[in-house]
Amino acid sequence: MVHRLDKQEIKTYGLSAHDIAIHQRRIKVSLKSAKTSFIPIIDSFRLDNGGILPKQFYRSDERAQAEGFVAFVPAAGAASRYFQPLQNLRQAITDKNEESLTTELARLKKEGASNWPLPAALSALIHSNDAVPSMNELQTVLDEISWPKALLPCRKNAESFLQKKVLEHKAMKGLVAEVYVAPLGCSESFQKHLGEPEAKIKFLEQGPELSTLRFTREGDPFRDEDDKLSLVPAGHGMLVRLFPEITKMFGTAAHSLFIRNIDNVIKEEAACLADTESFLLQHQEVLKGLKAIRLALAAKNIDQAAKIAEDMLSRFPSGKFEKPQWVKSFTPSEQLLWTLQLKIFHCPQVLAKTLLKSKSSAEALTALYKRPFNSLGQVPNNGKDVGGSPVRARHDGGEVAICLELPHASPDDRKTFLEDPKVATHFNPVFVAAELPEDMAAYDLEQCPFWILAEKNIHGTPVVYHEIVLYEVLGNSYTANVIFPEIPRRLFNPHKSLLDGVK
């Protein structure tokens, strides 16, 4: 039930009443309790404590090859941060201020903008000696500055980020298709940018179903001066809502997504391709084992499931593991299955014990193994990186493994665990293999307790809204069977600013 809002009005905006009700309820509870959204960190995950797995984390069959992956690339992001050095130029053009325009062009040329990776009209303007460009030329420049980042050049006189991703994917083994998430109404322009349509390349749009409402600090829906509701993207965690569409597109030909950012530009060299295939293959082989366990448990063949679990455990690094006392009360077969859950997939003991209150051991194991399997690659910290990192954290009266994003870390935890490279030895570069689940219930908001209370101002009025982050949704051990393997640093080459494309 949504307070001060009827379901029909929500429907006219293309929103989910189920989601909006959860968003509003969580926001009201948070505002009323004045609780912070920080998730207390117990320790970082590292190679030395087994939280991070080594690059070769699972012994695969020699003849196995990666197959059945769909490349999934969020590409709806704007270029505001990327084009930060051009904001004064944009303002000068918008204001039609000839003096400011001349001053700004001179400044950009002095700063070396002629070597920056700029789209055609903007590059021509920087190189031009004409005193006053025409209004048509300036409008084209303004349009280019407003393009999604995916359509911008990733290097000077080179292909766009979107074109570069397509080239990278063509060189990779194991991909059956590519799906790009475009801004609403931009699928056609993305396709036109690439040229002739290809059956393997699909576009989905970031529509209103991935959005939420802004709320007042009293928890009521915020309305503008025309009494209209105010929509805002609900965070890229909502992209999981597109997973069923991808399953419909490719059916049994696809078992997992391979997720990367549009601006992570890697070379199509042999080493990078081999690293990528190794990561995907190992994910695929672990998933194969998990699916076999699911089938055995569904057939109530606990001994067969245990044999598969024992084989899987032998393929992972040995490592230390102290079996909890409560696990020792179960049969030897059940103990093997619990060990795989707790040691490898970081199953929260509080979740296991909650399930065991109403289920038998076999039933609880069946529920846990049904959860989707996700591998979140982690790159070594170069000593300066501060970002989302896998950690052991406190939540809901117990512990959870989660790829924690910075807004969820308190200032003290950020300093202690995330800003010290000796502690935060790895971080999340967005290099993810995520199972396409048969049952999307795992990603229902009620099953994903990790969210962020975003706070903004609209014309001086404070508003709040509900956000979820994709890598916390995919990378927490409440929701999923999750692992955090190391990947080589060369697989991480982000272009966050124009100057990154010059290097």
N, C-alpha and C positions, 0 to 999 in steps of 0.2 A: 504494500500500500504506500503510495507516494503522497506525502502531505502537501496540501494546497495545489494539487495538480491532478487532472483526471487522465486516465489511460488513453482516451481518444486524442487528447491534445498531444501527449507524448508520441503517439503513433503518427500524427501528421508531420512530425519532425523527423520521422524515420529512426527514432530511438527505441531502445528496448526498455519497456516498463519494469521488467525484472531487474535489469542492471541499475536503472535509475533509482529504484527503491533501495537497493543495496548501497549505492553511493550515498544517498541521502541519510540512510540509517547510520552508516559508519561516520559520516561527517558530523552528524548531530551528537553522537556519543563522544567523538573526539573533542568537539568544541565544548561540550558540557563538562567533560572530565578534565579538560586542559592538559591532557597527557601528551607528551612528545611522541613523535612517530619514530624515534630512534630505536634501533634493534641492538641491544647490547652484544658486543663481540667478546667471545671467550678467547679465541686464538685464530690466527690466520692459518690457512691451509698451505702447506709446503711439501716439498719432496721428503724432507727429513721426518715429517710426522704422518706421512702417507695420505694426506689430504689431496695433494697433487700427485697424479700418477706420472711415471716417466713416459717419454715419447712412444716407446714400444711397450704399451701397457697390456697387450693381450696377444697371446700366441695364436696366430691364425693358421688355418690349413694352408699348405704351400701353394696349392693350385687355386685358391680362392681369389676372386677379383671383385673390386667394388662395382656395384650396380644398383639401380633402383632409387637413386637420389634425385630430388628436384631442387635445383638452386633457387633459393628464395631470398630476394633482395629488397628490403625496404628502400624505396627510392622517391618518396613523396616529400622529403625534406626541402625546405627553402634554403637559399644560399646567403642568407643575411650575415651569418658569421663568416662564411668564406669570403664574401665581398665587403667585409668591414672597412677596408681601406678606401672603398669607393662611395661610402655613404654621403660624404660632403659633396661629391660630384653629382650624385643622385639628387640631393636636395637643391643644388644649383640649377639643374635641368628642370626639376619640378617647379621651382619658383620662377623659371625663365629669367634668371639673374645673370646677365651677360658678363658683368664684372667678376662675380664669384666663379662663374664657369671658367673664365680665362685664368684666374688665379689658381683654381683647383687643377686645371690641366697642366699648368706650369709646375705645380708641386708634384703631381704624379709622375711627370716626365723626369723630374729631378730625382725622385725616389726609385727610378728604374722600372717604371710601369711598362715600358716598351718591351721588357723581357718577361712580363707576367703572362700566364696562360689565360688569355681573354677571348671572348667570342668575337666574331668577325667585325661587326660594326663598332664595337667598343675599342678593339685593337686599332682599327682604321682611324678612329677619332684621336687616340693617343699619338699615333704616328703622323697625323695630319698637321700641316703648317697653315691651314686656312684659318683666317682670323675668326670668322663666325660660321659654325656649321649650320646647315639648314634645319628647320624644325622637324622635317621628316627624318633626317639623320639622327637628331637628338631623341626623337620618339622611339626609333629603333634601338638606340642605346639603352633607353629607359626600359624598354621591353626585355632586353637581354639581361639587364641587372635583376629583373624580376623572375627570370627563369628558375625552375627547380634545379638544384645542384646537379642532378643526373644528366642534364643536357649541356652542361658547361665543359669546356676543354679541361682534361686532367693534367695536361702539360702544354707548353707553348707549341702552337702549330700541330697539335696532335688530336687524337680522337677524344670524344666526350667520355665522361665517367660511365655512361650507359653503354657506349660502344666498346669501351675497354673491358667492362664486365663480360660482355658477350664474347669477346676475343679470349678472355681468360677461360670462360666456361667451355668454349669449343676445344681448347687444348687439354681439358681435364677428362679423366676416365671416370666412369660410374654415373654420369648424369643422364637422365632420360628426358629432362626438360628444364626450362628456366621460367620463373614467375617473378615479375617485378611489380611492386606496389607503387602505383602512380597517384599523384594528387587527383582529387575528384574532377572529372571531366577532361583529364589529360591523357587517357589511354591512346586516343587517336594521334595526338601530337608525338607521343613517345614512339608509336609504331612508325609514323612518318619519318621520324628522326633516324630510325634504323633502316628504312628502305622497305624492300619487299617483305611481306609477312612470312614468317617461318612457323611451321606447325609446332615446333618445340618451344617457341617463345610466346608466353602469355602475359597479359597485363590484368591486374586487379586494381581497384581504386579504393582509396581511403575515404569511404563515404560516411554518412551520418551514423551508421550502425556502429562505428568505431569511436563515436563521440559521447560526451556526457553534457550535463548542464552545469553552469556556474550557479552557486548558491550564495545567499547572504550569510553573514556570520551568525545569524539566528537559525540557519539550516533550511530556510525557505528558498524556492527557486528565484533566482535573480531575473528581473524583467527590465527591459530598456524603456526609454521614454514613450515608445509605441506599444508598450505592454507585451512585447514579444520576448520569448525565452531566449537565453543566450547560450549558444552551443560552443563547445571547445573540445579539441581532441583529448581523448581520455588516456593518452600515453600509448607508446608502441607495444605495451603488453597486450593491448586489445587486438593486435594482429593475429593472435591465436584464433580469433573468430573467422579468419579466412582459411584456416586449415581444412575444414570440411569441403570447401569449394575446390581446393587442390586435390583432395581425395576423389571427388566426383570427376574431375578432369582426367585423372590418370589411373584411377582404380588400383588394381593389384600390381600394376607396373611400378608403382612408387611405394616405398616403405618409410622413407625419411626425407626431411628437408635438410639442405645444406645452406645455412644462413650466414651471410656476411654483409657488412655495410657497403654501400655504393661507393664510398670514397676511400676504401682500403685498396690501394693500387699495388698489386704484386706483379712480379715479372713472370712471363710464361716460360721460364727457364726450367731445365730438367729437374733441378733440386727442389724447387717450389712445387712442381707438379707431383713429384714423388712423395714429398711431405704430405701434400693434400690427400693423395690416394691412400697413403698409409693410415692417416687419421680416419678417413671415411671407411676403409676396409675393416679396421678394428672395431669401429662403432657397429658396422653391419654384422660382424661375427658375434659380438656380444648380444646384439638384438636377436640373432638367430637362436642363440642359447636360451634367451628369455622367453621367446615364443614357444620353444619346445617345453620349457617348464610350465608355461601357461596351459598348454594342451594337456600335459600330464596331470596337472592339478585339476583341470576341468573334468578329466576322466576319473578323478579321485584316486589316481595312481601315485601316491606320495613317494613310494620307493623309487619309481622311475624318475620323478622330478628331482629327488635327492641325488641320483646318479649324475644327472645333467649338471646340477649345482656343484657337485664335487669336481666334475671335469672342468667346469668354468673357473672354479677357485684355483685349480692347478695351472690355469692359463694366465691368471693375473700374477703380479709380483707377490711374493710370499708375505712380507711385512708382519708387523706385530698385531695381535688381536687378542684381547682378553674377553672371553665369553662371559656375558652377564649371568649371574646366578639363576635368574628366572628362566633363561633359555635351557639350562641343564636339566630342567624337569621334564622336557619333551623327549620324544623318541629320537634315536640317532638320526633317522632320516629328516625329521623336522628340524633338528639342530643344524644340520648342514644347510638347509634352506634359510634358516634364521641367520646363520653366519654370513651367507652371501649377501643378504639384505643389509645387515648391520655393518659389516666390514667394508664391502665394496660400494654399496649404493647409499650409505649414510642414513639408513632408515632411522628416523627419530624414535628413541625408545618410548617416549611419551605417546606417540601415535600408535606404536605396536601394542602398548599396554591398554590404550583406550579401545582398540579393536578387540582385544582379548577379553574385555569385560562382557561383550555380547556375542562373541564368536568363538568357535573352537580354534585351536592352533592352525589346523589345515585351512579353515575358512579365512582366518586373518591373513595367512600367507597368500592365499588366492587373491584377496583384495589388494595386497601390496604388490604382487607381481603383475597385476593388471595395469598398474600405473604406467604411463608412457616412459620410455627410456630416452634420456638426453645426454649427449656428450658436449661439454663446454670447454673448448680448447683454451689454454692459458699460456701466455708468452712470458718469458723471464723479464723481470724488471731491470731496466738499464741503469737504475739508480736515481732516475728523475721522474719516473712514472707514478702518478697518483690517479687511481681510477677504481672502477668496480672490481672487486676481488672476492674469490671464494673464501669463506670463513666458517668457523663454528660459532654459532650465536645462540643466545637465549631467546626462547619464544614459547609462549603458551605453557609455562610451567616445566619446560624441558629444554632440550638442545635440538638445533636444526642446522643442517648444512645449507648454505645459500650463497649464491654469487651476489654479494651485497653491493648496492649502488650507494654512491657518496651521500645522497640526502638522508639515507637511513643510518648513517654513522654519526654519533655524537662528536663534538669537537675533541673531546679527550680520546675517544676511540680512534678517530681519524688520525690524530697525532701519534698515538701509540702503535696502532696496527696497520694503517694504510699509508702513512707518509714516511715510515722507516723502511728502506729497501731491504734491510736485513730481516725484517718481519714480513713485509709484503713482498715476498720474493717473486710473485707472479701477479698478473692482472688480466682482466677479460678484454680481449681485442675484438670480440664478436667473430668467432669462428666456431660455429655450432652445428652439430648434427642432431636433429630432433625428430623422434619418431612421429609419424602421422597416426594418431591414436584412432582405434576403431570406435571408441566411446569418448566423446568430447566432455563427458561429465567431469573428468579430471580437471578441466580448465574452466569449469563454472566458477564465477566470482566467489561463491561461498566456499569453494575448496582452495582458493588462493588468498590467504590472509594478509599478504604483504602488499601494502599500497602506500601512496604518498598523498598527504594533504597539501595541495598546491594553493598558494595564496597570492593574489594579484590585486590591482586596483583598476577600476573602470571609471574614468572621469571622476576620480576622487572617492569612489565608493569601494570599500574593501569587499572582495569576493573570494570564495574558495571553491575548489573542485577536486574530484577524485581522479588520481592517476595510478596506473600500474606500469611497471617496467618489464619489458619482454624477457630480459635475462634473469630477473628475479622469479618470474612466472615459470620459465623453463628450467631454471637452475636452482630450485629449492627441493629439499628431500622430503617435504610434506606432500608435495604435488606429484613428484616424479621420482623414478629411479635415475639418479644422476651421478655422473662422474666428471672429474676435472683433470684431463690429461694435459701434459705439457706439449706445446707445439713450438717449432723453431721461430726465433725472432724475425727471420726473413719473410715470414708470412704476414707480418704486420707493417704496413707502410701507408699510414693514413695521410690524406691531404685535407687538413682542416682549414688551411688558409691558402691564399693565392701564392704565398712564398714557398709553400710545400711543393708546388708544381714547378718551381724554378730549380730546386735542388737536384 
